[in-house]
């Protein structure tokens, strides 16, 4: 397959991965890469979260500066991979994403990368945890980095009790849409048009996420339930999350220094179910997407990642 110049320019390239048709018809994903200027056989594959796509150029630069080839994937129905007949962000089974992950990893290995680490944020972290569990011991990847993985719904108890009901209904009437629970203040805190520093496509990553449907709720719930009991991953795992979740969504300081989306206590609790060489790090001042945090905070994130990388001798 041939690469073409990516929308990010600056030596970023992309190629389309053709997928099997799913319940909405044609589906594709998009593989983005930025190669290290120095020849290397090390690579990382990054998987974004919900209501998201790959735009974090600094993340790629950091890995390139450490002589690591950087790859990212826009999953089907997200960002570069969205097709007009599709519902943004939708999925009926998280393991459907294995198709594009495996195809991306095959491409990466065929480009002479012998050591490949997976990195996932939020829903991407949940997907990759499931993938790593199911592919544990496989030579497709050598380690796993998780940035605030979406291990549980962060909802009031009375709403959380409805998730199993919504999941059952999601099998019968999957297309029924319901409002998501994400605050728009998170988006405003990171986009440069408001009071953040990052520039990205607000059509692909809007401040208010599109309504989810019951089929999506079912997919997430079933994935999360697989992680409720201890499970084994042979490869080393690094899990990072903010030190604190937000307690007051009207507090601008908290919005800029805590996880406004997930409950970090829940992340930590599920992380301890992983039976592996696991390192869990709490990042003071971190946002939900830690690499979009204040510069001093994200520098701490990068330092933690590369110290772990060196320790594991990848």
C-alpha positions in Angstrom: 0.0 0.0 0.0 1.1 3.5 -0.7 1.1 6.4 1.7 0.0 9.9 0.8 0.6 13.2 2.7 -1.5 13.4 5.8 -3.7 16.4 6.8 -1.1 17.2 9.5 1.7 17.6 6.9 5.1 18.0 8.6 6.2 14.5 7.4 3.0 12.8 8.6 1.7 10.3 6.0 -1.5 8.2 5.8 -3.0 5.2 4.1 -6.5 3.8 4.0 -7.1 0.3 5.3 -10.1 -1.4 3.7 -12.2 -3.4 6.2 -14.9 -6.0 5.8 -18.4 -4.5 5.5 -20.2 -4.2 8.9 -23.9 -3.5 9.8 -23.8 -0.1 8.1 -22.0 -1.3 5.0 -18.6 -0.2 3.8 -16.0 0.5 6.5 -12.4 1.8 6.4 -9.8 2.8 8.9 -6.8 5.1 8.4 -3.2 4.4 9.4 -1.1 7.5 10.0 2.7 7.4 10.4 5.7 9.7 11.1 9.0 7.9 10.8 12.0 8.6 12.9 14.8 10.5 11.1 17.2 7.8 12.3 16.8 4.2 11.1 15.1 2.1 13.8 13.2 -1.1 14.2 11.1 0.2 17.1 7.6 1.5 16.7 4.5 2.5 18.6 0.8 2.3 17.5 -1.5 4.8 19.1 -5.3 4.3 19.3 -7.5 7.3 20.2 -10.6 7.5 22.4 -14.3 8.2 21.9 -15.3 11.4 20.2 -11.7 11.7 19.0 -9.1 11.1 16.3 -5.4 11.4 16.0 -4.2 15.0 15.9 -1.5 15.1 18.7 1.6 15.9 16.7 3.7 16.5 19.8 3.1 12.9 20.8 4.6 11.7 17.5 7.5 14.1 17.8 8.4 12.8 21.3 8.6 9.2 20.1 10.5 10.2 16.9 13.0 12.1 19.1 13.5 8.9 21.0 14.3 7.1 17.7 10.9 5.4 17.6 8.7 5.2 14.5 5.2 6.6 15.3 2.0 5.2 14.0 -1.6 6.1 14.8 -4.9 4.7 13.6 -8.2 6.5 13.1 -10.7 3.7 13.8 -13.7 3.1 11.6 -16.3 5.9 11.9 -13.9 8.3 13.5 -12.0 11.3 12.0 -10.3 10.5 8.7 -12.1 7.2 8.5 -15.7 8.5 8.7 -17.9 7.8 5.7 -21.1 9.7 5.0 -23.4 6.7 5.5 -22.1 6.0 9.0 -23.0 7.2 12.5 -20.0 8.8 14.0 -18.1 6.8 16.6 -20.5 3.8 16.6 -19.8 0.2 17.2 -21.8 -2.9 18.2 -18.8 -5.0 19.5 -15.5 -3.5 20.6 -13.7 -6.6 19.3 -14.7 -5.6 15.7 -11.8 -3.2 16.0 -9.4 -6.1 16.2 -9.6 -6.2 12.4 -8.1 -2.8 11.8 -5.6 -3.2 14.7 -4.3 -6.5 13.3 -4.1 -5.1 9.8 -2.3 -2.0 11.0 0.2 -4.2 13.0 0.8 -6.3 10.0 1.7 -3.2 8.0 4.0 -1.9 10.7 5.8 -5.2 11.0 6.2 -5.4 7.3 7.9 -2.0 7.4 10.8 -3.7 9.4 9.6 -2.8 12.9 10.5 -5.7 15.1 9.5 -4.2 18.5 6.0 -2.6 18.6 4.3 -1.1 21.6 0.6 -0.4 21.7 -0.7 2.8 23.2 -4.4 3.6 23.8 -6.4 6.5 25.3 -9.7 6.2 27.1 -12.0 4.0 24.9 -8.8 3.1 22.9 -7.3 2.0 26.2 -10.3 -0.3 26.9 -10.1 -1.7 23.4 -6.4 -2.4 23.6 -6.7 -3.9 27.1 -9.2 -6.4 25.6 -6.9 -6.9 22.6 -3.9 -7.5 24.8 -5.8 -10.0 26.9 -7.0 -11.9 23.9 -3.6 -11.8 22.1 -1.4 -12.2 25.2 1.8 -14.0 24.2 1.3 -13.2 20.5 4.2 -11.6 18.7 2.1 -8.8 17.2 3.1 -6.5 20.0 5.7 -6.2 22.8 4.1 -3.9 25.4 1.1 -1.8 26.3 0.7 1.9 27.4 -2.7 3.0 28.6 -3.6 6.7 29.0 -6.7 7.0 31.2 -8.4 3.8 30.0 -12.2 3.7 30.0 -12.7 0.9 32.4 -16.0 2.0 33.9 -18.8 4.5 33.3 -18.4 7.5 35.5 -22.1 8.1 36.4 -24.2 8.7 39.5 -25.3 5.5 41.1 -28.9 5.7 40.0 -27.8 6.1 36.4 -25.0 3.5 36.6 -27.6 0.9 37.7 -29.3 1.5 34.4 -26.3 0.5 32.3 -27.0 -3.3 32.4 -30.6 -2.6 31.4 -29.4 -0.4 28.5 -27.0 -3.1 27.5 -29.8 -5.7 27.3 -31.9 -3.3 25.3 -28.9 -2.6 23.1 -29.2 -6.1 21.7 -32.8 -5.7 20.8 -33.0 -2.0 19.7 -29.4 -1.0 19.2 -30.1 2.1 17.1 -32.0 4.0 19.8 -30.0 7.1 20.7 -29.5 8.6 24.1 -27.6 11.6 25.4 -24.0 11.0 26.4 -22.6 12.1 29.8 -19.6 14.1 28.8 -19.2 17.7 29.8 -18.5 20.2 27.0 -16.2 22.0 29.4 -13.5 19.4 28.7 -13.4 20.3 25.0 -13.3 24.0 25.8 -10.4 23.5 28.2 -8.2 22.0 25.4 -9.2 23.7 22.2 -7.4 26.9 21.2 -10.7 28.6 20.2 -11.7 28.6 23.9 -9.1 28.5 26.7 -6.9 25.6 25.6 -3.7 25.4 23.4 -4.6 22.6 20.9 -5.9 22.9 17.4 -8.1 20.2 15.9 -11.2 19.6 13.8 -14.2 20.4 15.9 -16.4 18.4 13.4 -14.4 15.3 14.2 -14.0 16.1 17.9 -16.8 18.4 19.0 -17.1 19.8 22.5 -20.5 18.1 22.8 -20.2 14.5 21.7 -22.9 13.1 19.3 -25.6 11.1 21.1 -24.6 7.4 21.6 -27.0 4.6 20.9 -27.9 1.6 23.0 -25.8 -0.7 20.7 -22.7 1.4 21.7 -23.6 1.2 25.4 -23.9 -2.6 25.0 -20.5 -2.8 23.3 -18.8 -0.8 26.0 -20.5 -2.5 28.9 -19.7 -6.0 27.6 -16.1 -5.0 27.1 -15.8 -3.6 30.6 -17.5 -6.6 32.2 -14.7 -8.8 30.7 -12.2 -6.9 32.9 -14.1 -7.3 36.2 -12.2 -10.5 37.1 -8.4 -11.0 37.1 -6.9 -11.6 33.7 -3.4 -12.3 32.3 -1.3 -10.2 29.8 2.1 -11.6 29.1 3.6 -8.3 27.8 4.6 -5.4 30.2 1.9 -2.8 30.8 2.1 0.9 31.8 -1.1 2.5 33.0 -1.3 6.3 33.5 -4.1 8.3 34.9 -4.7 11.7 36.5 -4.3 12.0 40.3 -7.8 13.3 40.7 -11.2 13.3 39.0 -13.3 16.5 38.9 -15.6 17.2 41.8 -17.0 20.5 40.6 -17.6 21.0 36.9 -18.1 24.8 37.5 -14.5 25.1 38.9 -12.3 26.2 36.0 -9.1 25.3 37.9 -10.4 21.7 38.3 -11.4 21.5 34.7 -7.8 22.3 33.7 -6.1 20.0 36.2 -8.2 16.9 36.7 -9.9 14.1 34.7 -13.3 15.6 33.9 -14.5 12.4 32.1 -13.6 9.3 34.2 -13.3 8.3 37.8 -9.6 7.6 38.4 -10.3 5.4 41.4 -12.3 3.1 39.1 -9.4 3.1 36.6 -7.0 2.1 39.3 -9.3 -0.6 40.7 -9.7 -2.4 37.4 -6.0 -1.9 36.6 -5.2 -4.1 39.6 -7.1 -7.0 37.9 -4.3 -7.3 35.3 -2.0 -10.2 36.2 1.2 -9.0 34.4 4.3 -6.9 34.8 2.1 -3.8 35.5 3.2 -0.3 36.4 0.5 2.2 37.5 1.3 5.9 37.6 -0.8 8.7 39.0 -0.1 12.1 37.3 -0.7 15.2 39.4 -2.5 17.9 37.4 -3.4 15.6 34.5 -6.3 16.0 32.2 -8.4 13.0 31.0 -6.1 12.9 27.9 -2.8 13.3 29.8 -0.8 14.3 26.8 -3.1 17.4 26.4 -2.3 18.6 29.9 -0.3 21.6 30.8 3.2 21.5 29.4 4.9 20.7 32.7 2.4 17.9 33.4 2.7 16.3 30.0 6.5 16.5 30.2 6.1 14.4 33.4 4.0 12.0 31.3 6.6 11.7 28.6 9.3 11.2 31.2 7.4 8.4 32.8 6.7 6.7 29.5 10.3 6.7 28.3 11.7 5.7 31.7 9.4 2.7 31.6 10.4 2.0 28.0 14.1 2.0 29.0 13.4 -0.1 32.1 11.6 -2.7 30.0 14.5 -2.7 27.5 12.4 -2.4 24.4 
